Amino acid sequence: MSVPPPYAVRIRADLARVKEQLNALLDISTIRYVNPNTRGSNLYFVTAADWGWGPGDEATAAAQMDLLRRYSEWFDRFVLLLPHPTPDIERKITKADEFVRRWVARDVAFDHSIPQTIEQAKTVAAGQLAVFDELIGLASRQGDGTLRVVPDTNALLRNPAVEQYALALGTDDYLVHVVTTVLAELDELKDRGRTPDVREKATKVIRRLKGFRDRGSLAEGVTVAGKVRLRLEHREVDASSVLAWLDPSVPDDKIIAAALRLQSDHPAGAVVLITADINLQNKADAIGLPYLEPPGPPATTP
């Protein structure tokens, strides 16, 4: 595997696909004069707009639904870039988000942002989506380009030699983050693992991690081998505050949330989840988090 592009780069590439899909929707749309006010009428609509979307067909409805799904998934990942926006940035995000959803869903009776022609509509849409581009550029200047690796508990049990993850990553320059949920699971398994083998493996991992203390502060990060470093995370991440559908009571969701929070803190770099768990891989895939299978256990000397 080659090192994945930085998170901000991937978000921008996905935004380009959203733009293409919105333009394709506009290409099969029409705009018509919709102002209901007529001279001499006793009824006057103060909020009436001059132009509105023409009636659509089944192809238009299908394109709308598909774009709403794709955009919603993209937006959930985009906001991770800016976990603590200023009031001004938050207003920009809200305005651009409301625009896209309104133009795709077309559920507003009188929308004054709709121009007279489809070509003009494409220009308006490009201007609104440019706000997202601007904010991605702003976010990409945060953090550094370090490759960060988050192993789940089973990955460490399978192979605690984190420097060997280089075989799967294709690089030997990365920082391993052992998150709080993994540390808690290891501690639980060393005492109450379902088999003696699991308890022994968990104990060995913990001993290995503790052994790094003589190399420096584990909270700040220590060198494991060459350019491979390791750090123990002390911050517990509230999974539901990262993505609404993550369950704070589910360990896998907490690991995903911790990885995503690392990603939002360092959008100029990439975060890779190390796991062989198919459910965890599926969740990572759903939110665009790169993942890899852990390498096999280190060979033993006869």
Secondary structure, DSSP 8 states (H G I E B T S, - for coil): ------HHHHHHHHHHHHHHHHHHHHHT--EEE-----TT-S---TT--SEEE----HHHHHHHHHHHHHHHHHHHHHGGG-SS--HHHHHHHHHHHHHHHHHHH---S--TT--SSHHHHHHHHHHHHHHHHHHHHHHTTSS---EEEEE-HHHHHH---GGGGHHHHT-SEEEEEE-HHHHHHHHHHHHH-SSHHHHHHHHHHHHHHHHGGGGS-TTT-EEEETEEEEEE------HHHH-TTS-TT-HHHHHHHHHHHHHHH-TTSEEEEE---HHHHHHHHHTT--EE----------
